[in-house]
Amino acid sequence: MDMRRLGWTMEQQAGVRFYLRITNSLTLVFVALFSTLAISTGRHRLWVVIAAVILLWAGFTLYIKRTKRGQP
């Protein structure tokens, strides 16, 4: 085993990029859909759901980026 390279493998890096793309896309679609729904129906509770989704997305993204940055 090559001990000089201790970072993520190419497959792991590709997986991280894939999951970030998927979560970014799904979050964008979800926020756009529910924002339109919240505006058209006037329901204020949907804004809480939208805010929760955005906070979860931001937390996931920051966690992945911090983990990625911590790898040698």
PDB file of N, CA, C and O in Angstrom:
ATOM      1  N   MET A   1       0.842  -1.190   0.000  1.00  0.00           N
ATOM      2  CA  MET A   1       0.000   0.000   0.000  1.00  0.00           C
ATOM      3  C   MET A   1       0.876   1.238   0.000  1.00  0.00           C
ATOM      4  O   MET A   1       1.856   1.316   0.741  1.00  0.00           O
ATOM      5  N   ASP A   2       0.531   2.183  -0.813  1.00  0.00           N
ATOM      6  CA  ASP A   2       1.302   3.410  -0.938  1.00  0.00           C
ATOM      7  C   ASP A   2       0.947   4.362   0.200  1.00  0.00           C
ATOM      8  O   ASP A   2      -0.170   4.878   0.244  1.00  0.00           O
ATOM      9  N   MET A   3       1.868   4.599   1.108  1.00  0.00           N
ATOM     10  CA  MET A   3       1.607   5.429   2.279  1.00  0.00           C
ATOM     11  C   MET A   3       1.818   6.923   2.001  1.00  0.00           C
ATOM     12  O   MET A   3       1.543   7.755   2.865  1.00  0.00           O
ATOM     13  N   ARG A   4       2.296   7.261   0.821  1.00  0.00           N
ATOM     14  CA  ARG A   4       2.507   8.676   0.524  1.00  0.00           C
ATOM     15  C   ARG A   4       1.199   9.396   0.241  1.00  0.00           C
ATOM     16  O   ARG A   4       1.111  10.610   0.423  1.00  0.00           O
ATOM     17  N   ARG A   5       0.193   8.674  -0.197  1.00  0.00           N
ATOM     18  CA  ARG A   5      -1.085   9.298  -0.562  1.00  0.00           C
ATOM     19  C   ARG A   5      -2.140   8.875   0.451  1.00  0.00           C
ATOM     20  O   ARG A   5      -2.674   7.769   0.368  1.00  0.00           O
ATOM     21  N   LEU A   6      -2.444   9.755   1.414  1.00  0.00           N
ATOM     22  CA  LEU A   6      -3.377   9.419   2.474  1.00  0.00           C
ATOM     23  C   LEU A   6      -4.733  10.093   2.297  1.00  0.00           C
ATOM     24  O   LEU A   6      -5.619   9.892   3.127  1.00  0.00           O
ATOM     25  N   GLY A   7      -4.920  10.873   1.258  1.00  0.00           N
ATOM     26  CA  GLY A   7      -6.174  11.586   1.032  1.00  0.00           C
ATOM     27  C   GLY A   7      -7.250  10.689   0.450  1.00  0.00           C
ATOM     28  O   GLY A   7      -7.098   9.469   0.396  1.00  0.00           O
ATOM     29  N   TRP A   8      -8.328  11.302   0.020  1.00  0.00           N
ATOM     30  CA  TRP A   8      -9.444  10.575  -0.570  1.00  0.00           C
ATOM     31  C   TRP A   8      -9.032   9.985  -1.915  1.00  0.00           C
ATOM     32  O   TRP A   8      -8.202  10.546  -2.631  1.00  0.00           O
ATOM     33  N   THR A   9      -9.622   8.856  -2.238  1.00  0.00           N
ATOM     34  CA  THR A   9      -9.383   8.257  -3.548  1.00  0.00           C
ATOM     35  C   THR A   9     -10.171   9.041  -4.596  1.00  0.00           C
ATOM     36  O   THR A   9     -11.017   9.871  -4.265  1.00  0.00           O
ATOM     37  N   MET A  10      -9.879   8.765  -5.848  1.00  0.00           N
ATOM     38  CA  MET A  10     -10.594   9.435  -6.943  1.00  0.00           C
ATOM     39  C   MET A  10     -12.087   9.104  -6.896  1.00  0.00           C
ATOM     40  O   MET A  10     -12.929   9.954  -7.186  1.00  0.00           O
ATOM     41  N   GLU A  11     -12.406   7.854  -6.528  1.00  0.00           N
ATOM     42  CA  GLU A  11     -13.806   7.447  -6.449  1.00  0.00           C
ATOM     43  C   GLU A  11     -14.537   8.190  -5.341  1.00  0.00           C
ATOM     44  O   GLU A  11     -15.689   8.585  -5.517  1.00  0.00           O
ATOM     45  N   GLN A  12     -13.879   8.386  -4.202  1.00  0.00           N
ATOM     46  CA  GLN A  12     -14.495   9.122  -3.104  1.00  0.00           C
ATOM     47  C   GLN A  12     -14.713  10.587  -3.478  1.00  0.00           C
ATOM     48  O   GLN A  12     -15.754  11.162  -3.161  1.00  0.00           O
ATOM     49  N   GLN A  13     -13.744  11.184  -4.145  1.00  0.00           N
ATOM     50  CA  GLN A  13     -13.889  12.568  -4.580  1.00  0.00           C
ATOM     51  C   GLN A  13     -15.027  12.709  -5.573  1.00  0.00           C
ATOM     52  O   GLN A  13     -15.790  13.673  -5.512  1.00  0.00           O
ATOM     53  N   ALA A  14     -15.148  11.753  -6.491  1.00  0.00           N
ATOM     54  CA  ALA A  14     -16.245  11.777  -7.460  1.00  0.00           C
ATOM     55  C   ALA A  14     -17.584  11.600  -6.754  1.00  0.00           C
ATOM     56  O   ALA A  14     -18.571  12.225  -7.143  1.00  0.00           O
ATOM     57  N   GLY A  15     -17.634  10.771  -5.738  1.00  0.00           N
ATOM     58  CA  GLY A  15     -18.864  10.585  -4.971  1.00  0.00           C
ATOM     59  C   GLY A  15     -19.291  11.850  -4.259  1.00  0.00           C
ATOM     60  O   GLY A  15     -20.475  12.184  -4.225  1.00  0.00           O
ATOM     61  N   VAL A  16     -18.326  12.553  -3.692  1.00  0.00           N
ATOM     62  CA  VAL A  16     -18.622  13.821  -3.013  1.00  0.00           C
ATOM     63  C   VAL A  16     -19.167  14.833  -4.010  1.00  0.00           C
ATOM     64  O   VAL A  16     -20.159  15.506  -3.729  1.00  0.00           O
ATOM     65  N   ARG A  17     -18.535  14.948  -5.164  1.00  0.00           N
ATOM     66  CA  ARG A  17     -19.029  15.873  -6.189  1.00  0.00           C
ATOM     67  C   ARG A  17     -20.435  15.501  -6.636  1.00  0.00           C
ATOM     68  O   ARG A  17     -21.276  16.378  -6.835  1.00  0.00           O
ATOM     69  N   PHE A  18     -20.693  14.214  -6.795  1.00  0.00           N
ATOM     70  CA  PHE A  18     -22.012  13.742  -7.214  1.00  0.00           C
ATOM     71  C   PHE A  18     -23.067  14.105  -6.175  1.00  0.00           C
ATOM     72  O   PHE A  18     -24.113  14.652  -6.523  1.00  0.00           O
ATOM     73  N   TYR A  19     -22.807  13.808  -4.910  1.00  0.00           N
ATOM     74  CA  TYR A  19     -23.789  14.102  -3.862  1.00  0.00           C
ATOM     75  C   TYR A  19     -24.009  15.604  -3.701  1.00  0.00           C
ATOM     76  O   TYR A  19     -25.129  16.038  -3.435  1.00  0.00           O
ATOM     77  N   LEU A  20     -22.959  16.396  -3.860  1.00  0.00           N
ATOM     78  CA  LEU A  20     -23.137  17.846  -3.781  1.00  0.00           C
ATOM     79  C   LEU A  20     -24.001  18.351  -4.937  1.00  0.00           C
ATOM     80  O   LEU A  20     -24.855  19.215  -4.737  1.00  0.00           O
ATOM     81  N   ARG A  21     -23.786  17.822  -6.144  1.00  0.00           N
ATOM     82  CA  ARG A  21     -24.617  18.225  -7.289  1.00  0.00           C
ATOM     83  C   ARG A  21     -26.072  17.837  -7.083  1.00  0.00           C
ATOM     84  O   ARG A  21     -26.977  18.629  -7.348  1.00  0.00           O
ATOM     85  N   ILE A  22     -26.294  16.627  -6.613  1.00  0.00           N
ATOM     86  CA  ILE A  22     -27.661  16.148  -6.393  1.00  0.00           C
ATOM     87  C   ILE A  22     -28.351  16.983  -5.323  1.00  0.00           C
ATOM     88  O   ILE A  22     -29.488  17.411  -5.524  1.00  0.00           O
ATOM     89  N   THR A  23     -27.694  17.225  -4.193  1.00  0.00           N
ATOM     90  CA  THR A  23     -28.340  18.003  -3.126  1.00  0.00           C
ATOM     91  C   THR A  23     -28.563  19.446  -3.563  1.00  0.00           C
ATOM     92  O   THR A  23     -29.586  20.040  -3.221  1.00  0.00           O
ATOM     93  N   ASN A  24     -27.633  20.015  -4.306  1.00  0.00           N
ATOM     94  CA  ASN A  24     -27.833  21.383  -4.791  1.00  0.00           C
ATOM     95  C   ASN A  24     -29.027  21.461  -5.737  1.00  0.00           C
ATOM     96  O   ASN A  24     -29.847  22.374  -5.642  1.00  0.00           O
ATOM     97  N   SER A  25     -29.116  20.502  -6.643  1.00  0.00           N
ATOM     98  CA  SER A  25     -30.225  20.495  -7.605  1.00  0.00           C
ATOM     99  C   SER A  25     -31.566  20.290  -6.915  1.00  0.00           C
ATOM    100  O   SER A  25     -32.518  21.028  -7.169  1.00  0.00           O
ATOM    101  N   LEU A  26     -31.642  19.293  -6.047  1.00  0.00           N
ATOM    102  CA  LEU A  26     -32.899  19.013  -5.363  1.00  0.00           C
ATOM    103  C   LEU A  26     -33.322  20.154  -4.443  1.00  0.00           C
ATOM    104  O   LEU A  26     -34.509  20.460  -4.337  1.00  0.00           O
ATOM    105  N   THR A  27     -32.361  20.781  -3.783  1.00  0.00           N
ATOM    106  CA  THR A  27     -32.685  21.911  -2.923  1.00  0.00           C
ATOM    107  C   THR A  27     -33.214  23.073  -3.743  1.00  0.00           C
ATOM    108  O   THR A  27     -34.187  23.715  -3.347  1.00  0.00           O
ATOM    109  N   LEU A  28     -32.599  23.352  -4.866  1.00  0.00           N
ATOM    110  CA  LEU A  28     -33.061  24.430  -5.723  1.00  0.00           C
ATOM    111  C   LEU A  28     -34.486  24.179  -6.213  1.00  0.00           C
ATOM    112  O   LEU A  28     -35.322  25.082  -6.185  1.00  0.00           O
ATOM    113  N   VAL A  29     -34.761  22.958  -6.660  1.00  0.00           N
ATOM    114  CA  VAL A  29     -36.106  22.615  -7.141  1.00  0.00           C
ATOM    115  C   VAL A  29     -37.117  22.706  -5.997  1.00  0.00           C
ATOM    116  O   VAL A  29     -38.197  23.272  -6.167  1.00  0.00           O
ATOM    117  N   PHE A  30     -36.774  22.158  -4.847  1.00  0.00           N
ATOM    118  CA  PHE A  30     -37.679  22.173  -3.702  1.00  0.00           C
ATOM    119  C   PHE A  30     -37.990  23.594  -3.260  1.00  0.00           C
ATOM    120  O   PHE A  30     -39.153  23.930  -3.033  1.00  0.00           O
ATOM    121  N   VAL A  31     -36.973  24.429  -3.135  1.00  0.00           N
ATOM    122  CA  VAL A  31     -37.189  25.808  -2.689  1.00  0.00           C
ATOM    123  C   VAL A  31     -38.006  26.589  -3.712  1.00  0.00           C
ATOM    124  O   VAL A  31     -38.895  27.354  -3.339  1.00  0.00           O
ATOM    125  N   ALA A  32     -37.717  26.408  -4.984  1.00  0.00           N
ATOM    126  CA  ALA A  32     -38.488  27.111  -6.016  1.00  0.00           C
ATOM    127  C   ALA A  32     -39.945  26.669  -6.004  1.00  0.00           C
ATOM    128  O   ALA A  32     -40.846  27.502  -6.093  1.00  0.00           O
ATOM    129  N   LEU A  33     -40.181  25.374  -5.896  1.00  0.00           N
ATOM    130  CA  LEU A  33     -41.544  24.852  -5.894  1.00  0.00           C
ATOM    131  C   LEU A  33     -42.328  25.321  -4.667  1.00  0.00           C
ATOM    132  O   LEU A  33     -43.448  25.816  -4.792  1.00  0.00           O
ATOM    133  N   PHE A  34     -41.746  25.167  -3.504  1.00  0.00           N
ATOM    134  CA  PHE A  34     -42.462  25.539  -2.295  1.00  0.00           C
ATOM    135  C   PHE A  34     -42.551  27.049  -2.104  1.00  0.00           C
ATOM    136  O   PHE A  34     -43.493  27.527  -1.472  1.00  0.00           O
ATOM    137  N   SER A  35     -41.605  27.802  -2.627  1.00  0.00           N
ATOM    138  CA  SER A  35     -41.737  29.265  -2.581  1.00  0.00           C
ATOM    139  C   SER A  35     -42.920  29.712  -3.423  1.00  0.00           C
ATOM    140  O   SER A  35     -43.707  30.562  -3.006  1.00  0.00           O
ATOM    141  N   THR A  36     -43.040  29.134  -4.606  1.00  0.00           N
ATOM    142  CA  THR A  36     -44.178  29.452  -5.467  1.00  0.00           C
ATOM    143  C   THR A  36     -45.484  29.062  -4.784  1.00  0.00           C
ATOM    144  O   THR A  36     -46.457  29.817  -4.816  1.00  0.00           O
ATOM    145  N   LEU A  37     -45.504  27.896  -4.175  1.00  0.00           N
ATOM    146  CA  LEU A  37     -46.689  27.430  -3.471  1.00  0.00           C
ATOM    147  C   LEU A  37     -47.016  28.321  -2.274  1.00  0.00           C
ATOM    148  O   LEU A  37     -48.184  28.629  -2.034  1.00  0.00           O
ATOM    149  N   ALA A  38     -46.006  28.733  -1.530  1.00  0.00           N
ATOM    150  CA  ALA A  38     -46.221  29.584  -0.364  1.00  0.00           C
ATOM    151  C   ALA A  38     -46.747  30.958  -0.776  1.00  0.00           C
ATOM    152  O   ALA A  38     -47.615  31.516  -0.106  1.00  0.00           O
ATOM    153  N   ILE A  39     -46.232  31.497  -1.861  1.00  0.00           N
ATOM    154  CA  ILE A  39     -46.685  32.807  -2.336  1.00  0.00           C
ATOM    155  C   ILE A  39     -48.116  32.713  -2.849  1.00  0.00           C
ATOM    156  O   ILE A  39     -48.940  33.580  -2.557  1.00  0.00           O
ATOM    157  N   SER A  40     -48.415  31.667  -3.611  1.00  0.00           N
ATOM    158  CA  SER A  40     -49.739  31.564  -4.224  1.00  0.00           C
ATOM    159  C   SER A  40     -50.837  31.244  -3.208  1.00  0.00           C
ATOM    160  O   SER A  40     -51.968  31.705  -3.363  1.00  0.00           O
ATOM    161  N   THR A  41     -50.520  30.460  -2.168  1.00  0.00           N
ATOM    162  CA  THR A  41     -51.548  30.103  -1.186  1.00  0.00           C
ATOM    163  C   THR A  41     -51.550  31.024   0.023  1.00  0.00           C
ATOM    164  O   THR A  41     -52.547  31.086   0.742  1.00  0.00           O
ATOM    165  N   GLY A  42     -50.484  31.724   0.259  1.00  0.00           N
ATOM    166  CA  GLY A  42     -50.411  32.628   1.403  1.00  0.00           C
ATOM    167  C   GLY A  42     -50.199  31.923   2.731  1.00  0.00           C
ATOM    168  O   GLY A  42     -50.457  32.505   3.784  1.00  0.00           O
ATOM    169  N   ARG A  43     -49.739  30.694   2.703  1.00  0.00           N
ATOM    170  CA  ARG A  43     -49.498  29.949   3.944  1.00  0.00           C
ATOM    171  C   ARG A  43     -48.114  30.274   4.479  1.00  0.00           C
ATOM    172  O   ARG A  43     -47.104  30.094   3.799  1.00  0.00           O
ATOM    173  N   HIS A  44     -48.093  30.750   5.700  1.00  0.00           N
ATOM    174  CA  HIS A  44     -46.828  31.187   6.301  1.00  0.00           C
ATOM    175  C   HIS A  44     -46.005  30.022   6.834  1.00  0.00           C
ATOM    176  O   HIS A  44     -44.791  30.141   6.998  1.00  0.00           O
ATOM    177  N   ARG A  45     -46.659  28.901   7.104  1.00  0.00           N
ATOM    178  CA  ARG A  45     -45.919  27.746   7.630  1.00  0.00           C
ATOM    179  C   ARG A  45     -44.999  27.139   6.580  1.00  0.00           C
ATOM    180  O   ARG A  45     -44.003  26.506   6.930  1.00  0.00           O
ATOM    181  N   LEU A  46     -45.303  27.316   5.331  1.00  0.00           N
ATOM    182  CA  LEU A  46     -44.416  26.792   4.283  1.00  0.00           C
ATOM    183  C   LEU A  46     -43.064  27.493   4.297  1.00  0.00           C
ATOM    184  O   LEU A  46     -42.049  26.895   3.941  1.00  0.00           O
ATOM    185  N   TRP A  47     -43.045  28.754   4.706  1.00  0.00           N
ATOM    186  CA  TRP A  47     -41.762  29.464   4.786  1.00  0.00           C
ATOM    187  C   TRP A  47     -40.860  28.839   5.848  1.00  0.00           C
ATOM    188  O   TRP A  47     -39.636  28.851   5.715  1.00  0.00           O
ATOM    189  N   VAL A  48     -41.468  28.296   6.900  1.00  0.00           N
ATOM    190  CA  VAL A  48     -40.682  27.610   7.929  1.00  0.00           C
ATOM    191  C   VAL A  48     -40.063  26.337   7.348  1.00  0.00           C
ATOM    192  O   VAL A  48     -38.903  26.025   7.617  1.00  0.00           O
ATOM    193  N   VAL A  49     -40.841  25.609   6.554  1.00  0.00           N
ATOM    194  CA  VAL A  49     -40.334  24.399   5.908  1.00  0.00           C
ATOM    195  C   VAL A  49     -39.193  24.752   4.946  1.00  0.00           C
ATOM    196  O   VAL A  49     -38.169  24.071   4.904  1.00  0.00           O
ATOM    197  N   ILE A  50     -39.388  25.817   4.181  1.00  0.00           N
ATOM    198  CA  ILE A  50     -38.349  26.258   3.238  1.00  0.00           C
ATOM    199  C   ILE A  50     -37.077  26.642   3.987  1.00  0.00           C
ATOM    200  O   ILE A  50     -35.977  26.277   3.574  1.00  0.00           O
ATOM    201  N   ALA A  51     -37.227  27.374   5.083  1.00  0.00           N
ATOM    202  CA  ALA A  51     -36.056  27.768   5.878  1.00  0.00           C
ATOM    203  C   ALA A  51     -35.355  26.547   6.457  1.00  0.00           C
ATOM    204  O   ALA A  51     -34.125  26.504   6.498  1.00  0.00           O
ATOM    205  N   ALA A  52     -36.120  25.555   6.903  1.00  0.00           N
ATOM    206  CA  ALA A  52     -35.513  24.331   7.447  1.00  0.00           C
ATOM    207  C   ALA A  52     -34.735  23.588   6.373  1.00  0.00           C
ATOM    208  O   ALA A  52     -33.642  23.085   6.634  1.00  0.00           O
ATOM    209  N   VAL A  53     -35.288  23.514   5.173  1.00  0.00           N
ATOM    210  CA  VAL A  53     -34.588  22.828   4.083  1.00  0.00           C
ATOM    211  C   VAL A  53     -33.294  23.558   3.739  1.00  0.00           C
ATOM    212  O   VAL A  53     -32.262  22.925   3.518  1.00  0.00           O
ATOM    213  N   ILE A  54     -33.348  24.870   3.694  1.00  0.00           N
ATOM    214  CA  ILE A  54     -32.147  25.649   3.379  1.00  0.00           C
ATOM    215  C   ILE A  54     -31.091  25.465   4.460  1.00  0.00           C
ATOM    216  O   ILE A  54     -29.907  25.340   4.148  1.00  0.00           O
ATOM    217  N   LEU A  55     -31.496  25.448   5.721  1.00  0.00           N
ATOM    218  CA  LEU A  55     -30.538  25.245   6.807  1.00  0.00           C
ATOM    219  C   LEU A  55     -29.927  23.848   6.757  1.00  0.00           C
ATOM    220  O   LEU A  55     -28.725  23.693   6.977  1.00  0.00           O
ATOM    221  N   LEU A  56     -30.735  22.833   6.470  1.00  0.00           N
ATOM    222  CA  LEU A  56     -30.195  21.485   6.340  1.00  0.00           C
ATOM    223  C   LEU A  56     -29.224  21.377   5.168  1.00  0.00           C
ATOM    224  O   LEU A  56     -28.170  20.751   5.280  1.00  0.00           O
ATOM    225  N   TRP A  57     -29.585  21.990   4.048  1.00  0.00           N
ATOM    226  CA  TRP A  57     -28.706  21.979   2.881  1.00  0.00           C
ATOM    227  C   TRP A  57     -27.380  22.680   3.187  1.00  0.00           C
ATOM    228  O   TRP A  57     -26.309  22.179   2.845  1.00  0.00           O
ATOM    229  N   ALA A  58     -27.468  23.838   3.830  1.00  0.00           N
ATOM    230  CA  ALA A  58     -26.244  24.592   4.162  1.00  0.00           C
ATOM    231  C   ALA A  58     -25.369  23.799   5.130  1.00  0.00           C
ATOM    232  O   ALA A  58     -24.147  23.767   4.983  1.00  0.00           O
ATOM    233  N   GLY A  59     -25.990  23.164   6.110  1.00  0.00           N
ATOM    234  CA  GLY A  59     -25.230  22.352   7.059  1.00  0.00           C
ATOM    235  C   GLY A  59     -24.532  21.183   6.383  1.00  0.00           C
ATOM    236  O   GLY A  59     -23.365  20.907   6.662  1.00  0.00           O
ATOM    237  N   PHE A  60     -25.244  20.494   5.491  1.00  0.00           N
ATOM    238  CA  PHE A  60     -24.659  19.369   4.759  1.00  0.00           C
ATOM    239  C   PHE A  60     -23.497  19.839   3.885  1.00  0.00           C
ATOM    240  O   PHE A  60     -22.435  19.217   3.858  1.00  0.00           O
ATOM    241  N   THR A  61     -23.714  20.943   3.175  1.00  0.00           N
ATOM    242  CA  THR A  61     -22.676  21.459   2.289  1.00  0.00           C
ATOM    243  C   THR A  61     -21.437  21.893   3.072  1.00  0.00           C
ATOM    244  O   THR A  61     -20.313  21.590   2.672  1.00  0.00           O
ATOM    245  N   LEU A  62     -21.636  22.591   4.170  1.00  0.00           N
ATOM    246  CA  LEU A  62     -20.496  23.013   4.986  1.00  0.00           C
ATOM    247  C   LEU A  62     -19.767  21.824   5.594  1.00  0.00           C
ATOM    248  O   LEU A  62     -18.539  21.819   5.679  1.00  0.00           O
ATOM    249  N   TYR A  63     -20.526  20.816   6.017  1.00  0.00           N
ATOM    250  CA  TYR A  63     -19.902  19.614   6.578  1.00  0.00           C
ATOM    251  C   TYR A  63     -19.035  18.908   5.538  1.00  0.00           C
ATOM    252  O   TYR A  63     -17.900  18.525   5.822  1.00  0.00           O
ATOM    253  N   ILE A  64     -19.574  18.740   4.337  1.00  0.00           N
ATOM    254  CA  ILE A  64     -18.810  18.062   3.285  1.00  0.00           C
ATOM    255  C   ILE A  64     -17.564  18.865   2.923  1.00  0.00           C
ATOM    256  O   ILE A  64     -16.482  18.297   2.773  1.00  0.00           O
ATOM    257  N   LYS A  65     -17.707  20.173   2.784  1.00  0.00           N
ATOM    258  CA  LYS A  65     -16.559  20.998   2.409  1.00  0.00           C
ATOM    259  C   LYS A  65     -15.499  21.007   3.513  1.00  0.00           C
ATOM    260  O   LYS A  65     -14.302  20.982   3.227  1.00  0.00           O
ATOM    261  N   ARG A  66     -15.933  21.044   4.760  1.00  0.00           N
ATOM    262  CA  ARG A  66     -14.974  21.035   5.873  1.00  0.00           C
ATOM    263  C   ARG A  66     -14.263  19.696   5.944  1.00  0.00           C
ATOM    264  O   ARG A  66     -13.056  19.642   6.177  1.00  0.00           O
ATOM    265  N   THR A  67     -15.007  18.617   5.745  1.00  0.00           N
ATOM    266  CA  THR A  67     -14.406  17.286   5.747  1.00  0.00           C
ATOM    267  C   THR A  67     -13.425  17.145   4.592  1.00  0.00           C
ATOM    268  O   THR A  67     -12.341  16.585   4.754  1.00  0.00           O
ATOM    269  N   LYS A  68     -13.808  17.652   3.431  1.00  0.00           N
ATOM    270  CA  LYS A  68     -12.940  17.584   2.258  1.00  0.00           C
ATOM    271  C   LYS A  68     -11.663  18.386   2.493  1.00  0.00           C
ATOM    272  O   LYS A  68     -10.573  17.943   2.132  1.00  0.00           O
ATOM    273  N   ARG A  69     -11.798  19.569   3.100  1.00  0.00           N
ATOM    274  CA  ARG A  69     -10.630  20.415   3.357  1.00  0.00           C
ATOM    275  C   ARG A  69      -9.693  19.790   4.387  1.00  0.00           C
ATOM    276  O   ARG A  69      -8.487  20.034   4.365  1.00  0.00           O
ATOM    277  N   GLY A  70     -10.257  18.979   5.296  1.00  0.00           N
ATOM    278  CA  GLY A  70      -9.437  18.356   6.336  1.00  0.00           C
ATOM    279  C   GLY A  70      -8.625  17.168   5.851  1.00  0.00           C
ATOM    280  O   GLY A  70      -7.756  16.676   6.570  1.00  0.00           O
ATOM    281  N   GLN A  71      -8.897  16.702   4.642  1.00  0.00           N
ATOM    282  CA  GLN A  71      -8.153  15.567   4.103  1.00  0.00           C
ATOM    283  C   GLN A  71      -6.814  16.026   3.542  1.00  0.00           C
ATOM    284  O   GLN A  71      -6.727  17.083   2.916  1.00  0.00           O
ATOM    285  N   PRO A  72      -5.787  15.244   3.764  1.00  0.00           N
ATOM    286  CA  PRO A  72      -4.470  15.631   3.222  1.00  0.00           C
ATOM    287  C   PRO A  72      -4.386  15.476   1.714  1.00  0.00           C
ATOM    288  O   PRO A  72      -3.346  15.762   1.121  1.00  0.00           O
TER     289      PRO A  72
END
